[in-house]
Amino acid sequence: MSYPLVLISQLLQGGRGKAGLIKIVSSIDEAIIRERADVMAQGVVDAIKELNPNRPIVVCIRGTNEEEAVKIASLNLSGEQL
């Protein structure tokens, strides 16, 4: 199970909030290579499509390949509010 899928599942199981917030911050530094924003955005898109949440999921994307991440979200969630 992917990390975004687990994360969104846990957000939806809580039942208290009216929306979920996911903040994607990625970077590549000398010591650590972290996940790129576009890869994480695709994971979030896949999770939203699979789980079909009954409340809004707000995603903030910042970092490496940020522009591509926004394109992925825009193209794949065109029926959703962006």
PDB file of N, CA, C and O in Angstrom:
ATOM      1  N   MET A   1       0.861  -1.175   0.000  1.00  0.00           N
ATOM      2  CA  MET A   1       0.000   0.000   0.000  1.00  0.00           C
ATOM      3  C   MET A   1       0.907   1.237   0.000  1.00  0.00           C
ATOM      4  O   MET A   1       1.871   1.300   0.763  1.00  0.00           O
ATOM      5  N   SER A   2       0.600   2.213  -0.852  1.00  0.00           N
ATOM      6  CA  SER A   2       1.437   3.401  -0.958  1.00  0.00           C
ATOM      7  C   SER A   2       1.233   4.334   0.235  1.00  0.00           C
ATOM      8  O   SER A   2       0.194   4.313   0.894  1.00  0.00           O
ATOM      9  N   TYR A   3       2.240   5.138   0.489  1.00  0.00           N
ATOM     10  CA  TYR A   3       2.167   6.084   1.607  1.00  0.00           C
ATOM     11  C   TYR A   3       0.992   7.052   1.463  1.00  0.00           C
ATOM     12  O   TYR A   3       0.268   7.255   2.438  1.00  0.00           O
ATOM     13  N   PRO A   4       0.764   7.672   0.267  1.00  0.00           N
ATOM     14  CA  PRO A   4      -0.403   8.556   0.154  1.00  0.00           C
ATOM     15  C   PRO A   4      -1.726   7.834   0.410  1.00  0.00           C
ATOM     16  O   PRO A   4      -2.647   8.413   0.988  1.00  0.00           O
ATOM     17  N   LEU A   5      -1.824   6.578  -0.015  1.00  0.00           N
ATOM     18  CA  LEU A   5      -3.049   5.817   0.203  1.00  0.00           C
ATOM     19  C   LEU A   5      -3.286   5.594   1.695  1.00  0.00           C
ATOM     20  O   LEU A   5      -4.407   5.748   2.178  1.00  0.00           O
ATOM     21  N   VAL A   6      -2.241   5.234   2.416  1.00  0.00           N
ATOM     22  CA  VAL A   6      -2.348   5.041   3.866  1.00  0.00           C
ATOM     23  C   VAL A   6      -2.703   6.358   4.546  1.00  0.00           C
ATOM     24  O   VAL A   6      -3.571   6.396   5.419  1.00  0.00           O
ATOM     25  N   LEU A   7      -2.037   7.428   4.149  1.00  0.00           N
ATOM     26  CA  LEU A   7      -2.270   8.741   4.747  1.00  0.00           C
ATOM     27  C   LEU A   7      -3.713   9.201   4.562  1.00  0.00           C
ATOM     28  O   LEU A   7      -4.356   9.625   5.522  1.00  0.00           O
ATOM     29  N   ILE A   8      -4.220   9.122   3.350  1.00  0.00           N
ATOM     30  CA  ILE A   8      -5.588   9.562   3.084  1.00  0.00           C
ATOM     31  C   ILE A   8      -6.588   8.640   3.769  1.00  0.00           C
ATOM     32  O   ILE A   8      -7.613   9.111   4.263  1.00  0.00           O
ATOM     33  N   SER A   9      -6.318   7.339   3.810  1.00  0.00           N
ATOM     34  CA  SER A   9      -7.185   6.402   4.528  1.00  0.00           C
ATOM     35  C   SER A   9      -7.304   6.803   5.994  1.00  0.00           C
ATOM     36  O   SER A   9      -8.401   6.809   6.553  1.00  0.00           O
ATOM     37  N   GLN A  10      -6.176   7.138   6.613  1.00  0.00           N
ATOM     38  CA  GLN A  10      -6.183   7.534   8.017  1.00  0.00           C
ATOM     39  C   GLN A  10      -6.930   8.856   8.216  1.00  0.00           C
ATOM     40  O   GLN A  10      -7.640   9.026   9.207  1.00  0.00           O
ATOM     41  N   LEU A  11      -6.770   9.779   7.286  1.00  0.00           N
ATOM     42  CA  LEU A  11      -7.516  11.042   7.372  1.00  0.00           C
ATOM     43  C   LEU A  11      -9.021  10.798   7.358  1.00  0.00           C
ATOM     44  O   LEU A  11      -9.770  11.415   8.116  1.00  0.00           O
ATOM     45  N   LEU A  12      -9.448   9.896   6.494  1.00  0.00           N
ATOM     46  CA  LEU A  12     -10.878   9.634   6.349  1.00  0.00           C
ATOM     47  C   LEU A  12     -11.445   8.833   7.522  1.00  0.00           C
ATOM     48  O   LEU A  12     -12.625   8.972   7.844  1.00  0.00           O
ATOM     49  N   GLN A  13     -10.636   8.007   8.157  1.00  0.00           N
ATOM     50  CA  GLN A  13     -11.108   7.189   9.271  1.00  0.00           C
ATOM     51  C   GLN A  13     -11.325   8.006  10.538  1.00  0.00           C
ATOM     52  O   GLN A  13     -12.114   7.620  11.400  1.00  0.00           O
ATOM     53  N   GLY A  14     -10.631   9.128  10.654  1.00  0.00           N
ATOM     54  CA  GLY A  14     -10.748   9.952  11.860  1.00  0.00           C
ATOM     55  C   GLY A  14     -12.167  10.421  12.103  1.00  0.00           C
ATOM     56  O   GLY A  14     -12.629  10.420  13.245  1.00  0.00           O
ATOM     57  N   GLY A  15     -12.863  10.818  11.064  1.00  0.00           N
ATOM     58  CA  GLY A  15     -14.267  11.198  11.180  1.00  0.00           C
ATOM     59  C   GLY A  15     -14.552  12.543  11.814  1.00  0.00           C
ATOM     60  O   GLY A  15     -15.696  12.996  11.779  1.00  0.00           O
ATOM     61  N   ARG A  16     -13.570  13.194  12.385  1.00  0.00           N
ATOM     62  CA  ARG A  16     -13.828  14.454  13.074  1.00  0.00           C
ATOM     63  C   ARG A  16     -13.812  15.663  12.144  1.00  0.00           C
ATOM     64  O   ARG A  16     -14.680  16.529  12.245  1.00  0.00           O
ATOM     65  N   GLY A  17     -12.856  15.731  11.259  1.00  0.00           N
ATOM     66  CA  GLY A  17     -12.687  16.911  10.415  1.00  0.00           C
ATOM     67  C   GLY A  17     -13.615  16.929   9.221  1.00  0.00           C
ATOM     68  O   GLY A  17     -14.169  15.908   8.816  1.00  0.00           O
ATOM     69  N   LYS A  18     -13.767  18.117   8.672  1.00  0.00           N
ATOM     70  CA  LYS A  18     -14.597  18.281   7.482  1.00  0.00           C
ATOM     71  C   LYS A  18     -13.764  18.232   6.208  1.00  0.00           C
ATOM     72  O   LYS A  18     -14.311  18.154   5.108  1.00  0.00           O
ATOM     73  N   ALA A  19     -12.435  18.277   6.353  1.00  0.00           N
ATOM     74  CA  ALA A  19     -11.527  18.226   5.209  1.00  0.00           C
ATOM     75  C   ALA A  19     -10.189  17.672   5.673  1.00  0.00           C
ATOM     76  O   ALA A  19      -9.910  17.605   6.870  1.00  0.00           O
ATOM     77  N   GLY A  20      -9.374  17.281   4.716  1.00  0.00           N
ATOM     78  CA  GLY A  20      -8.023  16.809   5.025  1.00  0.00           C
ATOM     79  C   GLY A  20      -7.005  17.693   4.345  1.00  0.00           C
ATOM     80  O   GLY A  20      -7.268  18.207   3.257  1.00  0.00           O
ATOM     81  N   LEU A  21      -5.857  17.885   4.951  1.00  0.00           N
ATOM     82  CA  LEU A  21      -4.783  18.690   4.386  1.00  0.00           C
ATOM     83  C   LEU A  21      -3.540  17.833   4.247  1.00  0.00           C
ATOM     84  O   LEU A  21      -3.088  17.208   5.207  1.00  0.00           O
ATOM     85  N   ILE A  22      -2.995  17.812   3.040  1.00  0.00           N
ATOM     86  CA  ILE A  22      -1.750  17.109   2.781  1.00  0.00           C
ATOM     87  C   ILE A  22      -0.762  18.145   2.261  1.00  0.00           C
ATOM     88  O   ILE A  22      -1.046  18.855   1.296  1.00  0.00           O
ATOM     89  N   LYS A  23       0.395  18.228   2.904  1.00  0.00           N
ATOM     90  CA  LYS A  23       1.431  19.166   2.476  1.00  0.00           C
ATOM     91  C   LYS A  23       2.605  18.356   1.944  1.00  0.00           C
ATOM     92  O   LYS A  23       3.220  17.582   2.677  1.00  0.00           O
ATOM     93  N   ILE A  24       2.908  18.540   0.670  1.00  0.00           N
ATOM     94  CA  ILE A  24       4.013  17.844   0.033  1.00  0.00           C
ATOM     95  C   ILE A  24       5.161  18.832  -0.100  1.00  0.00           C
ATOM     96  O   ILE A  24       5.044  19.831  -0.809  1.00  0.00           O
ATOM     97  N   VAL A  25       6.261  18.557   0.573  1.00  0.00           N
ATOM     98  CA  VAL A  25       7.463  19.372   0.473  1.00  0.00           C
ATOM     99  C   VAL A  25       8.596  18.429   0.126  1.00  0.00           C
ATOM    100  O   VAL A  25       8.902  17.515   0.892  1.00  0.00           O
ATOM    101  N   SER A  26       9.214  18.641  -1.010  1.00  0.00           N
ATOM    102  CA  SER A  26      10.287  17.742  -1.420  1.00  0.00           C
ATOM    103  C   SER A  26      11.534  18.547  -1.746  1.00  0.00           C
ATOM    104  O   SER A  26      11.463  19.738  -2.051  1.00  0.00           O
ATOM    105  N   SER A  27      12.665  17.883  -1.678  1.00  0.00           N
ATOM    106  CA  SER A  27      13.923  18.536  -2.030  1.00  0.00           C
ATOM    107  C   SER A  27      14.969  17.477  -2.321  1.00  0.00           C
ATOM    108  O   SER A  27      14.827  16.314  -1.945  1.00  0.00           O
ATOM    109  N   ILE A  28      16.003  17.898  -2.986  1.00  0.00           N
ATOM    110  CA  ILE A  28      17.154  17.046  -3.180  1.00  0.00           C
ATOM    111  C   ILE A  28      18.337  17.809  -2.604  1.00  0.00           C
ATOM    112  O   ILE A  28      18.749  18.832  -3.150  1.00  0.00           O
ATOM    113  N   ASP A  29      18.869  17.319  -1.521  1.00  0.00           N
ATOM    114  CA  ASP A  29      20.062  17.948  -0.962  1.00  0.00           C
ATOM    115  C   ASP A  29      21.225  16.978  -1.071  1.00  0.00           C
ATOM    116  O   ASP A  29      21.056  15.845  -1.523  1.00  0.00           O
ATOM    117  N   GLU A  30      22.391  17.413  -0.662  1.00  0.00           N
ATOM    118  CA  GLU A  30      23.599  16.617  -0.871  1.00  0.00           C
ATOM    119  C   GLU A  30      23.571  15.280  -0.139  1.00  0.00           C
ATOM    120  O   GLU A  30      24.029  14.274  -0.680  1.00  0.00           O
ATOM    121  N   ALA A  31      23.052  15.254   1.056  1.00  0.00           N
ATOM    122  CA  ALA A  31      23.117  14.038   1.867  1.00  0.00           C
ATOM    123  C   ALA A  31      21.932  13.111   1.650  1.00  0.00           C
ATOM    124  O   ALA A  31      22.080  11.891   1.729  1.00  0.00           O
ATOM    125  N   ILE A  32      20.765  13.667   1.378  1.00  0.00           N
ATOM    126  CA  ILE A  32      19.542  12.874   1.321  1.00  0.00           C
ATOM    127  C   ILE A  32      18.786  13.194   0.033  1.00  0.00           C
ATOM    128  O   ILE A  32      18.599  14.363  -0.306  1.00  0.00           O
ATOM    129  N   ILE A  33      18.363  12.181  -0.666  1.00  0.00           N
ATOM    130  CA  ILE A  33      17.488  12.393  -1.819  1.00  0.00           C
ATOM    131  C   ILE A  33      16.086  12.045  -1.360  1.00  0.00           C
ATOM    132  O   ILE A  33      15.793  10.894  -1.034  1.00  0.00           O
ATOM    133  N   ARG A  34      15.237  13.031  -1.339  1.00  0.00           N
ATOM    134  CA  ARG A  34      13.852  12.829  -0.906  1.00  0.00           C
ATOM    135  C   ARG A  34      12.970  12.662  -2.140  1.00  0.00           C
ATOM    136  O   ARG A  34      13.379  12.980  -3.256  1.00  0.00           O
ATOM    137  N   GLU A  35      11.790  12.174  -1.931  1.00  0.00           N
ATOM    138  CA  GLU A  35      10.831  11.945  -3.010  1.00  0.00           C
ATOM    139  C   GLU A  35      10.512  13.247  -3.728  1.00  0.00           C
ATOM    140  O   GLU A  35      10.346  14.289  -3.094  1.00  0.00           O
ATOM    141  N   ARG A  36      10.428  13.184  -5.037  1.00  0.00           N
ATOM    142  CA  ARG A  36      10.104  14.365  -5.829  1.00  0.00           C
ATOM    143  C   ARG A  36       8.618  14.686  -5.691  1.00  0.00           C
ATOM    144  O   ARG A  36       7.796  13.795  -5.479  1.00  0.00           O
ATOM    145  N   ALA A  37       8.291  15.955  -5.812  1.00  0.00           N
ATOM    146  CA  ALA A  37       6.902  16.400  -5.666  1.00  0.00           C
ATOM    147  C   ALA A  37       5.996  15.762  -6.721  1.00  0.00           C
ATOM    148  O   ALA A  37       4.850  15.427  -6.422  1.00  0.00           O
ATOM    149  N   ASP A  38       6.492  15.590  -7.953  1.00  0.00           N
ATOM    150  CA  ASP A  38       5.663  15.006  -8.999  1.00  0.00           C
ATOM    151  C   ASP A  38       5.323  13.542  -8.703  1.00  0.00           C
ATOM    152  O   ASP A  38       4.219  13.087  -9.002  1.00  0.00           O
ATOM    153  N   VAL A  39       6.264  12.815  -8.120  1.00  0.00           N
ATOM    154  CA  VAL A  39       6.016  11.412  -7.762  1.00  0.00           C
ATOM    155  C   VAL A  39       4.986  11.338  -6.634  1.00  0.00           C
ATOM    156  O   VAL A  39       4.075  10.512  -6.669  1.00  0.00           O
ATOM    157  N   MET A  40       5.141  12.206  -5.638  1.00  0.00           N
ATOM    158  CA  MET A  40       4.185  12.240  -4.528  1.00  0.00           C
ATOM    159  C   MET A  40       2.800  12.672  -5.008  1.00  0.00           C
ATOM    160  O   MET A  40       1.789  12.128  -4.563  1.00  0.00           O
ATOM    161  N   ALA A  41       2.754  13.649  -5.916  1.00  0.00           N
ATOM    162  CA  ALA A  41       1.464  14.102  -6.447  1.00  0.00           C
ATOM    163  C   ALA A  41       0.744  12.959  -7.157  1.00  0.00           C
ATOM    164  O   ALA A  41      -0.469  12.807  -7.011  1.00  0.00           O
ATOM    165  N   GLN A  42       1.482  12.153  -7.928  1.00  0.00           N
ATOM    166  CA  GLN A  42       0.859  11.016  -8.605  1.00  0.00           C
ATOM    167  C   GLN A  42       0.312  10.017  -7.592  1.00  0.00           C
ATOM    168  O   GLN A  42      -0.756   9.442  -7.799  1.00  0.00           O
ATOM    169  N   GLY A  43       1.036   9.811  -6.504  1.00  0.00           N
ATOM    170  CA  GLY A  43       0.556   8.924  -5.449  1.00  0.00           C
ATOM    171  C   GLY A  43      -0.724   9.434  -4.802  1.00  0.00           C
ATOM    172  O   GLY A  43      -1.633   8.656  -4.512  1.00  0.00           O
ATOM    173  N   VAL A  44      -0.794  10.743  -4.578  1.00  0.00           N
ATOM    174  CA  VAL A  44      -2.004  11.348  -3.997  1.00  0.00           C
ATOM    175  C   VAL A  44      -3.169  11.214  -4.976  1.00  0.00           C
ATOM    176  O   VAL A  44      -4.282  10.877  -4.571  1.00  0.00           O
ATOM    177  N   VAL A  45      -2.921  11.476  -6.259  1.00  0.00           N
ATOM    178  CA  VAL A  45      -3.967  11.327  -7.281  1.00  0.00           C
ATOM    179  C   VAL A  45      -4.492   9.900  -7.301  1.00  0.00           C
ATOM    180  O   VAL A  45      -5.703   9.677  -7.316  1.00  0.00           O
ATOM    181  N   ASP A  46      -3.581   8.938  -7.301  1.00  0.00           N
ATOM    182  CA  ASP A  46      -3.990   7.522  -7.315  1.00  0.00           C
ATOM    183  C   ASP A  46      -4.810   7.162  -6.071  1.00  0.00           C
ATOM    184  O   ASP A  46      -5.805   6.443  -6.162  1.00  0.00           O
ATOM    185  N   ALA A  47      -4.385   7.666  -4.920  1.00  0.00           N
ATOM    186  CA  ALA A  47      -5.099   7.376  -3.669  1.00  0.00           C
ATOM    187  C   ALA A  47      -6.490   7.994  -3.674  1.00  0.00           C
ATOM    188  O   ALA A  47      -7.454   7.353  -3.254  1.00  0.00           O
ATOM    189  N   ILE A  48      -6.603   9.228  -4.143  1.00  0.00           N
ATOM    190  CA  ILE A  48      -7.913   9.891  -4.192  1.00  0.00           C
ATOM    191  C   ILE A  48      -8.849   9.141  -5.131  1.00  0.00           C
ATOM    192  O   ILE A  48     -10.026   8.953  -4.821  1.00  0.00           O
ATOM    193  N   LYS A  49      -8.328   8.712  -6.278  1.00  0.00           N
ATOM    194  CA  LYS A  49      -9.162   7.952  -7.222  1.00  0.00           C
ATOM    195  C   LYS A  49      -9.602   6.617  -6.625  1.00  0.00           C
ATOM    196  O   LYS A  49     -10.740   6.196  -6.831  1.00  0.00           O
ATOM    197  N   GLU A  50      -8.723   5.954  -5.893  1.00  0.00           N
ATOM    198  CA  GLU A  50      -9.049   4.649  -5.314  1.00  0.00           C
ATOM    199  C   GLU A  50     -10.016   4.767  -4.141  1.00  0.00           C
ATOM    200  O   GLU A  50     -10.946   3.970  -4.017  1.00  0.00           O
ATOM    201  N   LEU A  51      -9.800   5.758  -3.281  1.00  0.00           N
ATOM    202  CA  LEU A  51     -10.592   5.868  -2.050  1.00  0.00           C
ATOM    203  C   LEU A  51     -11.895   6.650  -2.230  1.00  0.00           C
ATOM    204  O   LEU A  51     -12.837   6.479  -1.456  1.00  0.00           O
ATOM    205  N   ASN A  52     -11.944   7.505  -3.247  1.00  0.00           N
ATOM    206  CA  ASN A  52     -13.136   8.318  -3.497  1.00  0.00           C
ATOM    207  C   ASN A  52     -13.642   8.969  -2.199  1.00  0.00           C
ATOM    208  O   ASN A  52     -14.741   8.659  -1.738  1.00  0.00           O
ATOM    209  N   PRO A  53     -12.838   9.876  -1.610  1.00  0.00           N
ATOM    210  CA  PRO A  53     -13.173  10.450  -0.302  1.00  0.00           C
ATOM    211  C   PRO A  53     -14.488  11.228  -0.316  1.00  0.00           C
ATOM    212  O   PRO A  53     -14.876  11.812  -1.328  1.00  0.00           O
ATOM    213  N   ASN A  54     -15.160  11.219   0.830  1.00  0.00           N
ATOM    214  CA  ASN A  54     -16.449  11.903   0.954  1.00  0.00           C
ATOM    215  C   ASN A  54     -16.301  13.314   1.525  1.00  0.00           C
ATOM    216  O   ASN A  54     -17.298  13.959   1.852  1.00  0.00           O
ATOM    217  N   ARG A  55     -15.077  13.786   1.644  1.00  0.00           N
ATOM    218  CA  ARG A  55     -14.821  15.158   2.084  1.00  0.00           C
ATOM    219  C   ARG A  55     -13.624  15.697   1.305  1.00  0.00           C
ATOM    220  O   ARG A  55     -12.845  14.919   0.754  1.00  0.00           O
ATOM    221  N   PRO A  56     -13.471  17.007   1.256  1.00  0.00           N
ATOM    222  CA  PRO A  56     -12.381  17.594   0.479  1.00  0.00           C
ATOM    223  C   PRO A  56     -10.999  17.216   1.020  1.00  0.00           C
ATOM    224  O   PRO A  56     -10.792  17.107   2.229  1.00  0.00           O
ATOM    225  N   ILE A  57     -10.080  17.023   0.106  1.00  0.00           N
ATOM    226  CA  ILE A  57      -8.677  16.806   0.438  1.00  0.00           C
ATOM    227  C   ILE A  57      -7.913  17.972  -0.193  1.00  0.00           C
ATOM    228  O   ILE A  57      -7.929  18.136  -1.413  1.00  0.00           O
ATOM    229  N   VAL A  58      -7.264  18.759   0.611  1.00  0.00           N
ATOM    230  CA  VAL A  58      -6.498  19.907   0.135  1.00  0.00           C
ATOM    231  C   VAL A  58      -5.034  19.497   0.099  1.00  0.00           C
ATOM    232  O   VAL A  58      -4.507  18.966   1.077  1.00  0.00           O
ATOM    233  N   VAL A  59      -4.378  19.747  -1.037  1.00  0.00           N
ATOM    234  CA  VAL A  59      -2.985  19.358  -1.193  1.00  0.00           C
ATOM    235  C   VAL A  59      -2.156  20.588  -1.521  1.00  0.00           C
ATOM    236  O   VAL A  59      -2.443  21.307  -2.478  1.00  0.00           O
ATOM    237  N   CYS A  60      -1.125  20.824  -0.718  1.00  0.00           N
ATOM    238  CA  CYS A  60      -0.161  21.896  -0.954  1.00  0.00           C
ATOM    239  C   CYS A  60       1.121  21.246  -1.457  1.00  0.00           C
ATOM    240  O   CYS A  60       1.676  20.374  -0.789  1.00  0.00           O
ATOM    241  N   ILE A  61       1.596  21.663  -2.631  1.00  0.00           N
ATOM    242  CA  ILE A  61       2.763  21.039  -3.243  1.00  0.00           C
ATOM    243  C   ILE A  61       3.878  22.064  -3.383  1.00  0.00           C
ATOM    244  O   ILE A  61       3.687  23.120  -3.987  1.00  0.00           O
ATOM    245  N   ARG A  62       5.043  21.751  -2.824  1.00  0.00           N
ATOM    246  CA  ARG A  62       6.217  22.599  -2.935  1.00  0.00           C
ATOM    247  C   ARG A  62       7.447  21.717  -3.108  1.00  0.00           C
ATOM    248  O   ARG A  62       7.566  20.679  -2.458  1.00  0.00           O
ATOM    249  N   GLY A  63       8.361  22.128  -3.983  1.00  0.00           N
ATOM    250  CA  GLY A  63       9.631  21.428  -4.060  1.00  0.00           C
ATOM    251  C   GLY A  63      10.050  21.026  -5.449  1.00  0.00           C
ATOM    252  O   GLY A  63       9.617  21.611  -6.443  1.00  0.00           O
ATOM    253  N   THR A  64      10.895  20.024  -5.507  1.00  0.00           N
ATOM    254  CA  THR A  64      11.481  19.554  -6.751  1.00  0.00           C
ATOM    255  C   THR A  64      10.390  19.054  -7.700  1.00  0.00           C
ATOM    256  O   THR A  64       9.556  18.233  -7.318  1.00  0.00           O
ATOM    257  N   ASN A  65      10.402  19.549  -8.922  1.00  0.00           N
ATOM    258  CA  ASN A  65       9.409  19.213  -9.955  1.00  0.00           C
ATOM    259  C   ASN A  65       7.999  19.664  -9.569  1.00  0.00           C
ATOM    260  O   ASN A  65       7.014  19.000  -9.895  1.00  0.00           O
ATOM    261  N   GLU A  66       7.915  20.783  -8.880  1.00  0.00           N
ATOM    262  CA  GLU A  66       6.632  21.327  -8.421  1.00  0.00           C
ATOM    263  C   GLU A  66       5.676  21.596  -9.590  1.00  0.00           C
ATOM    264  O   GLU A  66       4.486  21.293  -9.508  1.00  0.00           O
ATOM    265  N   GLU A  67       6.204  22.165 -10.672  1.00  0.00           N
ATOM    266  CA  GLU A  67       5.351  22.485 -11.826  1.00  0.00           C
ATOM    267  C   GLU A  67       4.748  21.222 -12.427  1.00  0.00           C
ATOM    268  O   GLU A  67       3.572  21.201 -12.789  1.00  0.00           O
ATOM    269  N   GLU A  68       5.553  20.174 -12.532  1.00  0.00           N
ATOM    270  CA  GLU A  68       5.056  18.899 -13.051  1.00  0.00           C
ATOM    271  C   GLU A  68       4.015  18.298 -12.109  1.00  0.00           C
ATOM    272  O   GLU A  68       3.037  17.702 -12.561  1.00  0.00           O
ATOM    273  N   ALA A  69       4.220  18.453 -10.813  1.00  0.00           N
ATOM    274  CA  ALA A  69       3.263  17.944  -9.827  1.00  0.00           C
ATOM    275  C   ALA A  69       1.903  18.620  -9.987  1.00  0.00           C
ATOM    276  O   ALA A  69       0.862  17.967  -9.908  1.00  0.00           O
ATOM    277  N   VAL A  70       1.921  19.921 -10.210  1.00  0.00           N
ATOM    278  CA  VAL A  70       0.666  20.656 -10.400  1.00  0.00           C
ATOM    279  C   VAL A  70      -0.022  20.190 -11.683  1.00  0.00           C
ATOM    280  O   VAL A  70      -1.244  20.043 -11.709  1.00  0.00           O
ATOM    281  N   LYS A  71       0.751  19.958 -12.745  1.00  0.00           N
ATOM    282  CA  LYS A  71       0.177  19.452 -14.003  1.00  0.00           C
ATOM    283  C   LYS A  71      -0.473  18.085 -13.792  1.00  0.00           C
ATOM    284  O   LYS A  71      -1.572  17.831 -14.285  1.00  0.00           O
ATOM    285  N   ILE A  72       0.201  17.222 -13.069  1.00  0.00           N
ATOM    286  CA  ILE A  72      -0.333  15.877 -12.800  1.00  0.00           C
ATOM    287  C   ILE A  72      -1.665  15.977 -12.074  1.00  0.00           C
ATOM    288  O   ILE A  72      -2.634  15.316 -12.447  1.00  0.00           O
ATOM    289  N   ALA A  73      -1.711  16.801 -11.043  1.00  0.00           N
ATOM    290  CA  ALA A  73      -2.951  16.965 -10.290  1.00  0.00           C
ATOM    291  C   ALA A  73      -4.040  17.576 -11.159  1.00  0.00           C
ATOM    292  O   ALA A  73      -5.186  17.127 -11.123  1.00  0.00           O
ATOM    293  N   SER A  74      -3.696  18.588 -11.935  1.00  0.00           N
ATOM    294  CA  SER A  74      -4.687  19.277 -12.789  1.00  0.00           C
ATOM    295  C   SER A  74      -5.261  18.350 -13.850  1.00  0.00           C
ATOM    296  O   SER A  74      -6.468  18.353 -14.089  1.00  0.00           O
ATOM    297  N   LEU A  75      -4.407  17.559 -14.486  1.00  0.00           N
ATOM    298  CA  LEU A  75      -4.866  16.684 -15.555  1.00  0.00           C
ATOM    299  C   LEU A  75      -5.651  15.480 -15.033  1.00  0.00           C
ATOM    300  O   LEU A  75      -6.607  15.037 -15.670  1.00  0.00           O
ATOM    301  N   ASN A  76      -5.251  14.957 -13.886  1.00  0.00           N
ATOM    302  CA  ASN A  76      -5.864  13.720 -13.384  1.00  0.00           C
ATOM    303  C   ASN A  76      -7.054  13.942 -12.479  1.00  0.00           C
ATOM    304  O   ASN A  76      -7.844  13.024 -12.259  1.00  0.00           O
ATOM    305  N   LEU A  77      -7.193  15.123 -11.959  1.00  0.00           N
ATOM    306  CA  LEU A  77      -8.327  15.406 -11.075  1.00  0.00           C
ATOM    307  C   LEU A  77      -9.191  16.497 -11.693  1.00  0.00           C
ATOM    308  O   LEU A  77      -9.719  17.352 -10.981  1.00  0.00           O
ATOM    309  N   SER A  78      -9.336  16.470 -13.004  1.00  0.00           N
ATOM    310  CA  SER A  78     -10.057  17.529 -13.695  1.00  0.00           C
ATOM    311  C   SER A  78     -11.519  17.632 -13.285  1.00  0.00           C
ATOM    312  O   SER A  78     -12.116  18.702 -13.400  1.00  0.00           O
ATOM    313  N   GLY A  79     -12.107  16.531 -12.807  1.00  0.00           N
ATOM    314  CA  GLY A  79     -13.483  16.566 -12.351  1.00  0.00           C
ATOM    315  C   GLY A  79     -13.623  17.079 -10.933  1.00  0.00           C
ATOM    316  O   GLY A  79     -14.736  17.294 -10.453  1.00  0.00           O
ATOM    317  N   GLU A  80     -12.514  17.274 -10.271  1.00  0.00           N
ATOM    318  CA  GLU A  80     -12.503  17.743  -8.877  1.00  0.00           C
ATOM    319  C   GLU A  80     -12.198  19.221  -8.841  1.00  0.00           C
ATOM    320  O   GLU A  80     -11.719  19.785  -9.825  1.00  0.00           O
ATOM    321  N   GLN A  81     -12.469  19.846  -7.727  1.00  0.00           N
ATOM    322  CA  GLN A  81     -12.080  21.226  -7.546  1.00  0.00           C
ATOM    323  C   GLN A  81     -10.602  21.284  -7.255  1.00  0.00           C
ATOM    324  O   GLN A  81     -10.098  20.559  -6.397  1.00  0.00           O
ATOM    325  N   LEU A  82      -9.904  22.152  -7.974  1.00  0.00           N
ATOM    326  CA  LEU A  82      -8.463  22.309  -7.763  1.00  0.00           C
ATOM    327  C   LEU A  82      -8.185  23.671  -7.170  1.00  0.00           C
ATOM    328  O   LEU A  82      -7.030  24.009  -6.913  1.00  0.00           O
TER     329      LEU A  82
END
